[in-house]
Amino acid sequence: MSDRPFDALRDAAAGASPPEVWETLARWRDQGRRFALASVIESRGFTPRKPGAHMLVADDGEICGTIGGGAIERKVVDEARALLTGGGATLVRKHLTQELGMCCGGEMAVFLEVLEPAPRLYLFGAGYIGRALASLASGCGFDVTVIDERPEWALPERFPGCRLELRAPEAFLAALATTPRDYAVVVTHDHALDQRLVQDLLERPLAFVGMIGSVAKQRKFALRLRARGMSDERIARLHSPLGMPIGAETPEEIAVSAMGEIIAARRGASTTAGWTPPLPKRERARTEAPATPTGSAGKTNP
């Protein structure tokens, strides 16, 4: 088993990573890619790289940089790919000769950590609540894109730090490739548009779908979606009325309430499930519990 030649490494400062590692890291972050960063943090004896050397391993298999080649690098790449299936961090410590059969004779410790991309939040609507919510979401680490076709509302100065798409929300959504890690919130000026957007979004395996609105609006939407053949389980994925119960009234307070529920979903905290429409009368009559001995009827969903 032969190791990668070390000649090229001698031209660099001991342990230093070439500039392309950091350039690639910045580019992958901008692209929203998910990858692992491998950092040599300790070495003893003769080893191919010293502390401060880095390597990137993307979840699609692409690699940038090196920690020295040979069996140690293969081991670290395998560990990185395994770590990318779930996330987190781990430490790989190996004696290069005794454990990996390399000729170096030293020992290396490599710290591996998964660098998750900022979650993408697609915010449909650039009104008062949309503006406040975009600001909060951006400050909480979301990569925010605001979509609205009204030029008087979708102004760059109203949404600093966010991407703006001045186009029809339905057209934007039709061309959008989403992932299960993406978030979407609907808060447009048009209820009919909200309905069409929600119907499309609920068909996608997104991390979160929310809609600002009243309980009455929520129930009408759910009943219409059900009439169009959408299952109760899929409808219940819609977080609406969106927000935590804090008595919010102003656009800013409503945005805080909504952001609370979005963060809870991101961090895996318990949130209120979406509403599922009631059963039709005939089906409900067959499934209602019989009257209790005291004569009170069993309760059903409103």
C-alpha positions in Angstrom: 0.0 0.0 0.0 1.6 3.2 -1.1 1.0 6.7 0.3 0.4 9.8 -1.8 3.9 11.5 -2.4 4.6 14.3 -0.1 6.8 16.4 -2.4 4.1 18.9 -3.2 3.4 19.4 0.5 6.9 20.5 1.2 6.3 23.6 -0.9 3.7 24.8 1.5 4.2 25.9 5.1 4.1 23.0 7.5 0.5 22.2 8.3 -1.0 25.1 6.3 -3.9 24.5 4.0 -3.7 26.0 0.4 -5.9 29.0 -0.3 -8.3 26.9 -2.5 -9.6 25.1 0.6 -10.9 28.4 2.1 -12.1 29.7 -1.3 -14.0 26.4 -1.9 -15.4 26.5 1.6 -16.8 30.0 1.1 -18.2 29.0 -2.3 -19.9 25.9 -1.0 -21.4 27.9 1.8 -22.8 30.4 -0.6 -24.2 27.6 -2.7 -25.9 26.1 0.3 -24.0 22.9 0.0 -23.6 20.5 2.9 -20.1 19.2 3.6 -17.7 18.1 6.3 -14.6 19.9 7.4 -11.6 17.7 8.4 -8.9 19.5 10.5 -5.7 18.0 11.6 -5.5 19.0 15.3 -2.6 16.9 16.6 0.3 14.9 15.2 3.2 13.0 16.7 6.2 11.6 15.0 6.6 11.6 11.2 3.2 12.4 9.6 2.2 13.6 6.1 0.5 16.7 7.5 0.7 18.8 10.7 -1.9 20.6 12.8 -3.7 23.2 10.8 -4.1 21.1 7.6 -7.7 20.9 6.3 -9.8 19.0 3.8 -13.4 19.3 2.7 -15.7 16.4 1.9 -19.1 17.3 0.3 -22.1 15.1 0.6 -22.0 14.4 -3.1 -18.5 13.0 -2.8 -16.5 16.0 -4.0 -13.2 16.5 -2.1 -11.1 19.6 -1.8 -7.7 19.7 0.0 -5.7 16.9 1.6 -4.7 15.7 5.0 -1.8 13.7 3.5 -3.2 11.0 1.3 -2.9 7.2 1.8 -4.8 5.1 4.3 -5.3 8.0 6.8 -7.0 10.1 4.2 -9.2 7.2 3.1 -10.2 6.5 6.7 -11.1 10.2 7.3 -13.1 10.4 4.0 -15.1 7.3 5.0 -15.8 8.7 8.4 -16.8 12.0 6.9 -19.3 10.4 4.5 -20.8 8.4 7.4 -21.0 11.6 9.5 -22.8 13.4 6.7 -25.7 11.0 6.9 -26.7 12.5 10.2 -24.6 15.5 11.1 -22.5 16.4 14.1 -18.8 16.0 14.8 -16.3 13.3 15.7 -12.6 12.7 16.3 -10.5 10.3 14.3 -7.3 9.3 16.0 -5.0 6.8 14.3 -1.4 5.4 14.6 -0.4 5.4 11.0 1.8 2.3 11.1 0.2 0.2 13.8 -3.4 0.7 12.8 -3.3 1.7 9.1 -0.1 0.0 7.8 1.4 3.3 6.6 5.2 3.7 6.6 5.2 7.1 8.4 5.3 5.8 11.9 3.5 8.7 13.5 0.1 9.4 15.0 -2.6 11.8 13.8 -5.8 13.2 15.3 -8.3 14.7 12.8 -11.4 16.5 14.0 -14.4 16.1 11.7 -17.5 18.4 11.7 -20.5 18.8 9.4 -21.1 22.3 8.3 -24.8 22.7 7.6 -25.9 25.3 5.1 -28.1 28.1 6.4 -31.8 26.9 6.1 -33.5 28.6 3.2 -36.8 30.5 4.0 -39.0 31.4 1.0 -41.3 34.2 2.1 -44.2 34.8 -0.3 -45.4 38.4 0.3 -43.5 41.7 0.9 -46.1 43.5 3.0 -45.8 44.8 6.6 -45.7 41.4 8.2 -43.4 40.0 5.5 -40.9 42.8 6.0 -40.8 42.3 9.8 -40.6 38.5 9.5 -37.8 38.7 6.9 -35.7 40.8 9.2 -36.2 38.5 12.1 -35.5 35.3 10.0 -32.3 36.8 8.6 -31.1 37.7 12.0 -31.8 34.1 13.2 -29.6 32.6 10.5 -32.0 31.9 7.7 -31.2 32.5 4.1 -34.3 34.5 3.2 -35.8 35.0 -0.2 -38.8 37.4 -0.5 -41.1 36.9 -3.5 -43.6 39.6 -4.6 -44.5 41.1 -8.0 -45.4 44.5 -6.6 -42.4 46.9 -7.2 -43.6 49.4 -4.7 -43.4 46.7 -1.9 -40.4 44.6 -3.0 -37.8 47.3 -2.5 -34.2 46.4 -1.6 -34.1 49.0 1.2 -37.1 47.3 2.9 -35.3 43.9 3.0 -31.6 44.4 3.8 -29.7 41.1 3.9 -32.4 39.2 1.9 -32.8 38.1 -1.7 -35.6 39.8 -3.6 -37.6 38.2 -6.4 -39.7 40.8 -8.2 -42.0 38.4 -10.0 -45.3 36.6 -9.7 -45.1 34.2 -6.7 -46.7 31.3 -8.6 -44.3 31.6 -11.5 -41.4 31.7 -9.1 -42.6 28.6 -7.2 -43.2 26.7 -10.4 -39.6 27.1 -11.4 -38.2 26.5 -7.9 -36.4 23.3 -6.9 -36.9 22.8 -3.2 -35.4 20.4 -0.7 -36.6 18.8 2.5 -34.5 21.3 4.4 -36.4 24.4 3.1 -39.0 26.5 4.9 -41.8 28.5 3.3 -44.2 31.0 4.7 -47.2 32.5 2.8 -48.3 36.0 3.7 -49.4 37.6 0.5 -52.1 40.3 -0.1 -54.4 37.9 -1.9 -56.3 35.0 -0.3 -56.9 33.2 -3.6 -53.1 33.4 -4.3 -52.4 32.1 -0.8 -54.6 29.1 -1.5 -52.8 28.3 -4.8 -49.4 28.7 -3.2 -50.3 26.6 -0.2 -51.6 23.8 -2.4 -48.3 23.7 -4.3 -46.1 23.9 -1.2 -47.9 21.1 0.6 -47.2 18.8 -2.2 -43.5 19.3 -1.6 -41.4 17.6 1.2 -40.5 20.8 2.9 -39.2 21.2 6.5 -42.0 23.7 7.2 -45.0 25.3 5.5 -46.7 28.2 7.3 -49.5 30.7 6.5 -50.5 33.9 8.3 -54.3 34.1 8.7 -57.3 33.7 10.9 -58.8 30.4 12.1 -61.7 31.0 9.7 -59.3 31.3 6.7 -57.5 28.2 7.9 -60.7 26.2 7.9 -61.8 27.3 4.5 -58.5 26.5 3.0 -58.4 23.1 4.6 -61.9 22.2 3.4 -61.0 23.4 -0.2 -57.8 21.4 -0.2 -59.6 18.3 1.0 -62.2 18.8 -1.7 -59.4 18.8 -4.3 -58.3 15.4 -3.0 -55.5 16.3 -0.6 -55.2 14.0 2.4 -55.9 15.1 5.9 -52.3 14.1 6.8 -50.9 16.4 4.2 -53.2 19.3 5.1 -52.2 19.0 8.7 -48.6 19.9 7.7 -49.7 23.5 7.2 -48.9 25.7 10.2 -51.8 28.0 10.3 -52.7 30.3 11.9 -49.0 30.7 12.1 -47.4 31.8 15.3 -47.1 31.2 19.0 -49.9 32.3 21.3 -48.4 35.6 22.7 -51.3 37.9 22.1 -49.5 39.6 19.1 -51.3 42.5 17.4 -48.8 44.6 15.4 -46.9 43.4 12.3 -43.7 43.2 14.4 -45.4 41.3 17.2 -47.0 38.9 14.7 -43.6 38.3 13.1 -42.1 37.5 16.5 -44.9 35.0 17.1 -44.4 33.4 13.7 -40.6 33.3 14.1 -41.1 31.5 17.4 -43.0 28.7 15.7 -40.5 28.5 12.9 -37.5 28.3 15.3 -39.3 25.6 17.3 -39.7 23.5 14.1 -36.1 24.1 13.2 -34.8 23.0 16.7 -37.2 20.0 17.0 -39.3 21.5 19.8 -43.0 20.7 20.1 -45.4 22.9 18.1 -49.1 22.9 17.6 -50.1 20.6 14.7 -51.9 21.9 11.7 -55.7 21.7 11.6 -57.4 18.8 10.0 -61.0 19.4 8.6 -63.8 17.6 10.3 -65.4 14.4 8.9 -68.5 14.7 6.8 -71.8 14.4 8.7 -72.5 10.9 7.7 -69.0 9.6 8.5 -68.9 11.6 11.7 -72.2 10.0 12.9 -70.8 6.5 12.4 -67.6 7.3 14.4 -68.9 9.4 17.2 -68.7 7.8 20.6 -72.0 6.7 22.2 -73.6 8.7 24.9 -72.2 8.3 28.4 -74.4 7.0 31.2 -75.0 10.6 32.3 -76.3 11.4 28.8 -73.5 13.7 27.6 -72.3 13.1 24.0 -68.7 12.5 23.0 -66.9 15.5 21.6 -65.7 15.9 18.1 -63.4 18.3 16.4 -64.9 21.7 15.6 
